[in-house]
Amino acid sequence: MASYTGTVTATGEGRNGGHLASPDGLIDLGLAIPKELGGAGGATNPEQLFAAGWSACFMGAFRRAAAEERIRFDSIEVTANVTLNHAETTDPTEEFFLSAELEIVVGGLDEETIGTLAKRAHQICPYSKAITGNVDVDFFARAA
């Protein structure tokens, strides 16, 4: 069985002015708290990075689910919206949590088929598996 390990190191102040770098040099990014959360903005953040990885991975899982069913389609676009939520609580383990939405837009299929394949893709995708039971996810399936 083949495997792959992606390695990225965070340095500095983490999400508040920190830096991310991969040993191969393909990732070399600054981090900033978004303006919406009172930060300076102007750089990426963990939620955007998670959304990027998840949307790409989910697209691959959707393609695999369709191939398993011998279903063809014209185009696909997956948008992941990952939200960092802040709850008013004194329990630090419950203060911050994620919620998410996945929007799957597919050309050449009806919304029912897209929804069925999206459910299967959610079972296949490693990102989806990692957050199941931990993150509330809403799905939106649309025909292009």
Backbone torsions as a table, in degrees:
resi	resn	phi	psi	omega
1	MET	NA	130.1	178.5
2	ALA	-83.1	150.5	174.9
3	SER	-144.5	165.0	-179.8
4	TYR	-144.5	138.2	176.3
5	THR	-117.8	118.7	173.3
6	GLY	-88.1	134.5	-178.0
7	THR	-123.4	125.5	175.9
8	VAL	-138.6	136.5	179.3
9	THR	-110.9	130.5	174.2
10	ALA	-98.2	134.5	177.9
11	THR	-131.8	171.2	176.5
12	GLY	80.3	-132.6	-173.5
13	GLU	-100.4	24.5	179.2
14	GLY	61.9	-134.3	-176.4
15	ARG	-67.2	-10.6	-178.0
16	ASN	-108.3	67.4	177.8
17	GLY	95.4	13.0	178.9
18	GLY	-79.3	-171.4	-176.8
19	HIS	-141.3	144.1	176.6
20	LEU	-117.6	138.3	177.0
21	ALA	-148.5	140.5	174.4
22	SER	-103.8	151.0	-178.6
23	PRO	-59.4	-28.7	-179.6
24	ASP	-83.8	-3.6	178.0
25	GLY	81.7	-1.1	-178.6
26	LEU	-72.8	-26.3	174.3
27	ILE	-114.3	123.8	179.0
28	ASP	-151.8	83.4	-169.4
29	LEU	-129.5	144.2	169.8
30	GLY	-85.8	157.8	178.2
31	LEU	-119.5	146.8	176.6
32	ALA	-151.6	149.1	172.4
33	ILE	-72.0	131.5	-179.5
34	PRO	-60.7	151.3	177.2
35	LYS	-57.2	-34.0	-179.4
36	GLU	-61.6	-21.5	178.7
37	LEU	-106.9	14.4	177.4
38	GLY	90.1	7.1	179.9
39	GLY	-92.0	-175.4	-178.6
40	ALA	-78.3	-24.6	-174.8
41	GLY	66.5	-163.0	176.5
42	GLY	83.4	0.3	177.2
43	ALA	-148.5	170.2	-178.0
44	THR	-75.2	176.8	179.7
45	ASN	-147.5	165.6	-177.1
46	PRO	-57.2	-35.0	-178.7
47	GLU	-66.3	-41.9	176.9
48	GLN	-63.5	-41.1	-178.7
49	LEU	-66.8	-41.0	176.3
50	PHE	-63.5	-43.8	179.4
51	ALA	-61.0	-39.2	179.3
52	ALA	-63.5	-49.8	-179.6
53	GLY	-64.3	-42.6	-177.5
54	TRP	-67.1	-44.3	-178.7
55	SER	-63.3	-40.4	178.6
56	ALA	-66.8	-44.3	179.6
57	CYS	-64.8	-42.9	-179.0
58	PHE	-63.5	-37.4	178.2
59	MET	-60.8	-43.7	177.1
60	GLY	-62.4	-39.8	178.9
61	ALA	-67.0	-38.3	177.3
62	PHE	-63.5	-44.5	178.2
63	ARG	-60.5	-40.0	179.0
64	ARG	-66.9	-43.9	178.7
65	ALA	-59.4	-42.0	178.4
66	ALA	-65.2	-42.5	-179.5
67	ALA	-63.7	-39.3	178.2
68	GLU	-61.1	-32.4	179.4
69	GLU	-94.5	3.2	-177.3
70	ARG	55.9	41.7	178.5
71	ILE	-104.5	128.2	178.4
72	ARG	-105.4	150.5	176.8
73	PHE	-144.8	167.1	-173.9
74	ASP	-88.2	-41.3	-176.0
75	SER	-155.4	161.5	176.9
76	ILE	-147.8	143.4	174.5
77	GLU	-139.7	127.6	179.0
78	VAL	-120.1	123.5	177.0
79	THR	-114.8	123.9	176.5
80	ALA	-105.2	126.5	173.6
81	ASN	-109.7	112.1	-179.2
82	VAL	-110.9	121.3	-175.6
83	THR	-110.5	129.7	171.4
84	LEU	-89.7	117.3	-178.5
85	ASN	-105.0	146.3	177.5
86	HIS	-120.6	118.1	179.9
87	ALA	-99.0	143.7	175.0
88	GLU	-79.0	99.1	-179.6
89	THR	-153.1	157.3	175.4
90	THR	-92.6	-5.6	179.2
91	ASP	-88.2	108.8	-177.2
92	PRO	-63.6	-20.1	179.0
93	THR	-77.1	-14.1	-179.7
94	GLU	-116.4	1.5	-174.2
95	GLU	-67.4	-45.4	179.5
96	PHE	-115.6	138.7	177.2
97	PHE	-153.7	160.4	-179.8
98	LEU	-102.1	149.8	165.6
99	SER	-135.1	162.6	-173.8
100	ALA	-151.6	156.0	172.0
101	GLU	-131.4	138.6	172.7
102	LEU	-118.2	124.4	175.8
103	GLU	-109.7	120.6	-178.5
104	ILE	-114.2	115.4	-179.7
105	VAL	-114.4	120.5	-174.2
106	VAL	-128.3	132.9	174.9
107	GLY	-91.0	135.3	176.4
108	GLY	93.5	5.8	177.4
109	LEU	-134.1	155.6	175.3
110	ASP	-84.6	162.3	-174.7
111	GLU	-63.6	-33.0	178.3
112	GLU	-63.9	-45.0	179.0
113	THR	-65.9	-41.0	177.9
114	ILE	-60.1	-45.3	179.3
115	GLY	-61.0	-42.3	178.8
116	THR	-63.8	-45.3	179.2
117	LEU	-67.3	-34.8	178.3
118	ALA	-64.7	-40.2	177.0
119	LYS	-61.4	-42.3	178.1
120	ARG	-66.6	-41.8	178.9
121	ALA	-61.3	-35.9	179.2
122	HIS	-64.2	-29.5	176.5
123	GLN	-78.5	-25.0	-177.1
124	ILE	-88.5	-42.0	-171.7
125	CYS	-63.6	123.8	178.5
126	PRO	-60.0	-35.2	177.2
127	TYR	-64.7	-44.8	178.8
128	SER	-61.7	-42.5	178.6
129	LYS	-60.9	-39.7	-176.3
130	ALA	-65.1	-30.4	-175.9
131	ILE	-102.5	-7.1	-179.3
132	THR	-58.5	127.8	-178.4
133	GLY	88.1	-9.5	-178.8
134	ASN	-114.6	-28.5	-174.8
135	VAL	-129.8	128.6	174.4
136	ASP	-72.6	128.4	-178.3
137	VAL	-125.3	128.9	172.9
138	ASP	-106.8	138.5	178.7
139	PHE	-109.9	140.3	174.6
140	PHE	-129.3	115.8	-179.5
141	ALA	-107.3	127.6	178.9
142	ARG	-134.9	143.0	172.8
143	ALA	-83.2	137.9	179.5
144	ALA	-77.0	NA	NA
